[in-house]
């Protein structure tokens, strides 16, 4: 269902059975890891016109990996990151 590069790819599936017996499949909750558990490959300065997807494209090679930067900086709301002066860029696991 999810691309292997998605933050939801490794999250376990679960099933809810409602009172009428209908089965509803869903993904379990994703708990973001602590930012200090990441190996940091770079620290970048946030520029006034930056967007998180542009930073991810420039540093990680894929704009859809913005969530990795959010995780590495302990941000539940990625938009909060653009208010910072610098961001930790995590090393990608191969």
C-alpha positions as semicolon CSV with decimal commas, in nm:
position;residue;x (nm);y (nm);z (nm)
1;X;0,000;0,000;0,000
2;X;0,286;0,239;0,081
3;X;0,606;0,304;-0,111
4;X;0,918;0,165;0,066
5;X;1,044;0,522;0,119
6;X;0,725;0,625;0,301
7;X;0,730;0,690;0,674
8;X;0,434;0,452;0,701
9;X;0,586;0,158;0,511
10;X;0,715;-0,033;0,816
11;X;0,415;0,041;1,038
12;X;0,218;-0,272;1,126
13;X;-0,133;-0,329;0,993
14;X;-0,422;-0,385;1,231
15;X;-0,793;-0,463;1,205
16;X;-1,083;-0,310;1,394
17;X;-1,409;-0,503;1,417
18;X;-1,707;-0,275;1,470
19;X;-2,013;-0,379;1,677
20;X;-2,189;-0,511;1,363
21;X;-1,890;-0,732;1,281
22;X;-1,754;-0,522;0,995
23;X;-1,374;-0,551;0,970
24;X;-1,183;-0,229;0,904
25;X;-0,812;-0,245;0,821
26;X;-0,583;0,038;0,933
27;X;-0,220;0,120;1,004
28;X;-0,111;0,135;1,366
29;X;0,007;0,466;1,508
30;X;0,354;0,581;1,410
31;X;0,560;0,708;1,701
32;X;0,834;0,937;1,572
33;X;1,185;0,852;1,687
34;X;1,384;1,090;1,904
35;X;1,595;1,331;1,701
36;X;1,908;1,263;1,903
37;X;1,908;0,900;1,783
38;X;1,991;1,001;1,424
39;X;2,333;1,018;1,269
40;X;2,355;1,373;1,132
41;X;2,517;1,401;0,789
42;X;2,491;1,782;0,772
43;X;2,357;2,093;0,938
44;X;2,202;2,343;0,698
45;X;2,104;2,706;0,742
46;X;1,738;2,780;0,669
47;X;1,702;3,056;0,410
48;X;1,400;3,293;0,399
49;X;1,253;3,138;0,081
50;X;1,320;2,776;0,182
51;X;1,056;2,505;0,195
52;X;1,108;2,173;0,363
53;X;1,060;1,979;0,040
54;X;1,326;2,193;-0,129
55;X;1,569;2,132;0,156
56;X;1,500;1,757;0,137
57;X;1,552;1,757;-0,241
58;X;1,878;1,948;-0,207
59;X;2,021;1,745;0,082
60;X;1,859;1,401;0,057
61;X;1,793;1,389;-0,315
62;X;1,417;1,342;-0,279
63;X;1,162;1,609;-0,181
64;X;0,926;1,344;-0,043
65;X;1,178;1,262;0,229
66;X;1,102;1,586;0,416
67;X;0,964;1,375;0,700
68;X;1,312;1,241;0,774
69;X;1,429;1,597;0,842
70;X;1,126;1,655;1,065
71;X;1,205;1,338;1,262
72;X;1,573;1,429;1,300
73;X;1,473;1,769;1,442
74;X;1,199;1,647;1,681
75;X;0,925;1,829;1,489
76;X;0,572;1,694;1,482
77;X;0,467;1,987;1,264
78;X;0,711;2,017;0,971
79;X;0,613;2,380;0,912
80;X;0,763;2,472;1,250
81;X;1,106;2,377;1,118
82;X;1,123;2,673;0,880
83;X;1,120;2,905;1,181
84;X;1,457;2,767;1,292
85;X;1,797;2,897;1,186
86;X;1,951;2,555;1,121
87;X;1,830;2,201;1,060
88;X;1,996;1,867;1,120
89;X;1,996;1,656;0,805
90;X;1,992;1,284;0,888
91;X;2,207;1,029;0,711
92;X;1,993;0,793;0,507
93;X;2,006;0,427;0,598
94;X;2,104;0,210;0,305
